[in-house]
Amino acid sequence: MVKLVFCLTRLPHLSREEFQRYWRERHGPLVRESAKALGIRQKLVSYTTQMGASSSNRIHNVHLMADFIDGTVIAPGHVFSFNDVVGERTAERGFLEGQEIIGSLVLPSIGGGVCQTATTLFNDVFELGLPILQRTNHNLYLSHYPIGRDATVSWGGPDFRFRNDMKHGLLIKSSYTDSTLTFTFYGLSEHRRVVAQTGPQTNWTGPSMNYAVDPNAPRGSVKVVSGTGERGFDVTVDRTVYDARGKVLRRDVFRSHYIPDSPTTVYGPGERPPGPYIVLPKTV
């Protein structure tokens, strides 16, 4: 199945099967020759991340998101949006409960695993030298990703977006196992060269008490959720992209700010924290 980003509309309510049927029925005649017409001829870049210690639900979600992205074609000059292509992560669309990071808390969430998918895609785009329009790092540093080269997304929040500034179209293909996720980009090589440098970790900060209000907790309740105690820090990754003649196409600086993995005092309704606090999502 091929999905054209330049004619893609947001269809967050469709399941994987409904989405595939929609594209076959509405765009089948158009997309069958799109890859050839857009000059997609060869493999350009491939990037793999490891699942690490993952629940079966998380693995399922990663596979599902990879299926939504698989076969996407991005025409020259057009923008890829992770949230537009993958759509809303809901139980109705086949997503299962995993985990998400809110503040320094790791909480149950439908669609957990989305950040691995976005991080893998980000590193493909980084290595290909495409302009990255929107990328946000995780709150907490996750050591199984390259330092300063992770990406987090959420529905209604941060997105991952990039533009195809090449002269020909790009095709994204997905592959996965229960332990790895891979995205491979195909197109026509412009012989770009990418030089990256990761800076030192700076502005180290130690853990301190955080506060949160949980609307789902019993009224008047108070509990402390411990963190790992890992310190936070800042890091920058510089990227220079050269064309085939050695001319600089762009210089980018990707800045990441990771917070300490601190303990959090969580208050139920009716209690007021003694300092700044976050409000956790209501689940009922």
C-alpha positions in Angstrom: 0.0 0.0 0.0 1.3 3.5 -0.9 0.0 6.7 0.8 0.7 10.1 -0.8 1.5 12.7 1.9 0.6 15.6 -0.4 -3.0 14.3 -0.6 -3.3 12.8 2.8 -6.1 14.0 5.0 -6.3 13.4 8.8 -8.3 10.3 9.5 -7.7 9.7 13.2 -10.8 7.5 13.7 -9.9 4.7 11.2 -8.5 1.4 12.3 -5.5 -0.1 10.4 -7.8 -2.3 8.2 -10.2 0.6 7.5 -7.3 2.9 6.6 -5.9 0.4 4.2 -9.3 -0.2 2.6 -9.9 3.6 2.3 -6.6 4.1 0.4 -7.2 1.1 -1.9 -10.7 2.2 -2.8 -10.1 5.9 -3.1 -6.6 6.3 -4.3 -5.6 2.9 -5.8 -5.4 4.0 -9.5 -3.5 7.1 -8.5 -0.9 5.6 -6.3 0.1 2.5 -8.2 2.5 4.4 -10.4 3.3 7.2 -7.9 6.7 5.8 -6.7 7.9 5.4 -10.3 6.6 8.8 -11.4 8.3 10.6 -8.5 11.7 9.2 -9.4 11.9 6.7 -6.5 14.7 4.3 -7.7 17.0 3.2 -4.8 17.5 2.7 -1.1 18.8 5.9 0.5 19.0 5.3 4.3 17.9 2.8 6.9 17.8 3.0 10.7 17.0 0.5 13.3 16.3 0.8 17.1 16.1 -1.9 19.7 12.8 -2.5 21.6 14.7 -3.3 24.8 12.6 -4.5 27.7 9.1 -4.1 26.3 5.7 -5.5 27.1 3.7 -7.4 24.4 1.3 -4.4 24.4 4.1 -1.9 23.6 5.5 -4.2 20.8 2.0 -4.4 19.3 1.6 -0.6 19.3 5.0 -0.1 17.7 4.1 -2.6 15.0 0.8 -1.0 14.4 2.3 2.5 14.0 4.9 1.1 11.7 2.1 -0.4 9.6 0.4 3.0 9.3 3.7 4.6 8.1 4.7 1.8 5.8 4.3 2.7 2.1 4.1 6.5 2.6 5.2 8.5 -0.3 6.3 12.1 0.2 6.3 14.3 -2.9 9.1 16.9 -3.4 8.5 20.0 -1.3 5.8 18.4 0.9 5.8 17.9 4.7 5.4 14.7 6.6 3.6 14.9 10.0 3.8 12.0 12.3 0.4 12.7 13.9 -1.3 13.2 10.5 0.0 10.0 9.1 -0.3 7.7 12.1 -3.5 9.3 13.5 -4.8 9.3 17.0 -3.7 6.4 19.2 -7.0 5.0 20.6 -8.3 1.6 21.6 -10.9 1.9 18.9 -8.1 2.0 16.3 -6.4 -1.1 17.8 -3.9 0.4 20.2 -3.3 -1.2 23.6 -2.3 0.2 27.0 1.4 0.9 27.3 3.3 3.7 29.1 4.0 7.4 28.7 6.2 9.9 30.5 4.4 12.9 32.1 6.7 15.1 34.1 9.0 12.5 35.7 6.2 10.0 36.1 5.8 6.9 33.9 2.1 6.3 33.6 -0.2 3.8 31.8 -1.4 5.2 28.5 -3.1 3.9 25.3 -0.6 3.8 22.5 2.6 3.5 24.5 5.6 2.9 22.2 4.9 5.9 20.0 8.2 7.6 21.0 10.2 4.6 19.7 8.5 4.9 16.4 9.1 8.7 16.2 12.7 8.3 17.4 13.5 5.7 14.7 12.0 7.9 12.0 13.8 11.0 13.3 17.2 9.3 12.9 16.4 8.2 9.3 15.6 11.8 8.5 18.6 13.1 10.4 21.0 10.8 8.4 19.3 11.7 5.1 19.9 15.4 5.7 16.3 16.5 5.3 15.1 19.7 7.0 13.4 18.9 10.4 10.6 21.3 11.2 9.5 20.0 14.6 11.1 17.6 17.1 10.9 17.4 20.9 13.1 15.3 23.1 11.7 13.1 25.9 11.5 14.6 29.4 13.7 11.8 30.7 17.0 10.6 29.1 16.5 7.1 27.7 19.8 5.4 27.3 18.7 3.0 24.6 18.5 5.9 22.1 21.4 7.9 20.8 22.0 10.8 23.2 20.3 14.0 22.0 18.7 12.2 19.1 15.4 11.0 20.4 11.9 12.3 19.5 8.6 12.3 21.5 5.2 12.9 20.1 1.7 13.0 21.5 -1.8 13.5 20.1 -2.7 17.2 20.6 0.8 17.9 21.7 4.3 17.6 20.2 4.5 16.4 16.6 7.5 15.2 14.5 7.5 16.9 11.2 10.0 17.2 8.3 10.1 18.3 4.7 11.2 16.5 1.6 13.5 19.2 0.0 14.9 16.7 -2.5 14.1 16.9 -6.2 12.4 13.5 -6.2 9.8 11.7 -4.1 10.6 9.6 -1.0 9.1 6.3 -0.1 9.1 5.0 3.5 9.1 1.3 4.2 8.7 -0.3 7.6 10.0 -3.6 9.0 10.1 -5.0 12.5 10.5 -8.0 14.8 9.6 -8.3 18.4 13.0 -6.8 19.3 13.7 -4.2 16.5 12.1 -1.5 14.5 13.4 -0.3 11.1 12.4 2.4 8.7 14.0 2.5 5.3 13.8 5.5 2.9 13.9 5.0 -0.9 14.3 7.7 -3.6 17.0 9.0 -5.9 20.3 9.8 -4.3 21.6 13.4 -4.4 24.9 12.2 -2.8 24.4 14.4 0.2 26.9 14.1 3.1 25.9 14.5 6.7 28.4 15.4 9.4 27.1 15.2 13.0 28.8 16.0 16.4 27.3 15.5 19.8 28.4 18.0 22.4 29.2 17.4 26.1 26.5 17.0 28.7 26.1 20.3 30.6 23.9 22.0 33.2 23.6 18.9 35.3 20.7 19.1 37.8 20.0 16.8 40.7 16.5 15.4 41.6 14.1 17.3 43.8 10.5 16.8 44.8 8.0 17.3 42.1 4.2 17.7 42.6 1.2 16.5 40.7 -2.6 16.5 41.0 -4.3 13.3 39.9 -8.1 13.8 39.2 -8.5 10.0 39.2 -7.1 9.5 42.7 -9.3 9.3 45.9 -10.3 12.7 47.2 -7.8 14.0 49.8 -5.3 11.3 49.1 -1.5 11.9 49.1 1.2 9.5 47.9 4.9 9.7 46.9 6.1 8.0 43.7 9.9 7.5 43.8 12.1 8.2 40.9 15.4 6.6 39.9 17.4 9.6 41.1 19.1 10.0 37.8 20.3 13.5 37.2 19.1 15.7 34.4 21.3 17.5 31.8 21.4 19.5 28.6 23.1 18.3 25.3 23.3 19.6 21.8 23.8 17.8 18.5 25.2 19.7 15.6 24.4 18.6 12.0 25.9 19.9 8.8 24.5 18.8 5.5 26.6 19.1 2.3 25.5 18.6 -1.3 27.3 16.5 -3.9 29.7 19.4 -4.6 30.6 20.0 -1.0 28.4 23.1 -0.6 26.7 23.5 2.8 22.9 23.0 2.4 22.1 23.6 6.1 23.5 23.7 9.6 21.3 22.6 12.4 21.5 22.5 16.2 19.3 20.1 18.0 19.0 21.0 21.7 17.7 18.6 24.3 16.9 19.3 27.9 16.4 16.2 30.1 15.0 16.6 33.6 16.1 14.7 36.7 14.2 11.4 37.4 12.8 12.9 40.6 10.2 11.7 43.2 6.7 13.1 42.8 4.1 13.7 45.5 0.7 13.0 43.9 -2.3 14.7 45.4 -5.9 13.7 44.9 -8.7 16.2 44.4 -9.2 18.7 47.2 -5.5 18.9 48.1 -3.3 21.7 47.0 0.4 21.0 46.5 2.9 23.3 48.2 4.7 24.3 45.0 4.3 24.3 41.2 2.5 21.2 40.0 1.2 19.4 36.9 -2.3 18.0 36.4 -2.4 14.4 35.3 -4.8 13.3 32.5 -8.3 12.4 33.6 -9.0 8.7 32.6 -12.6 8.3 33.6 
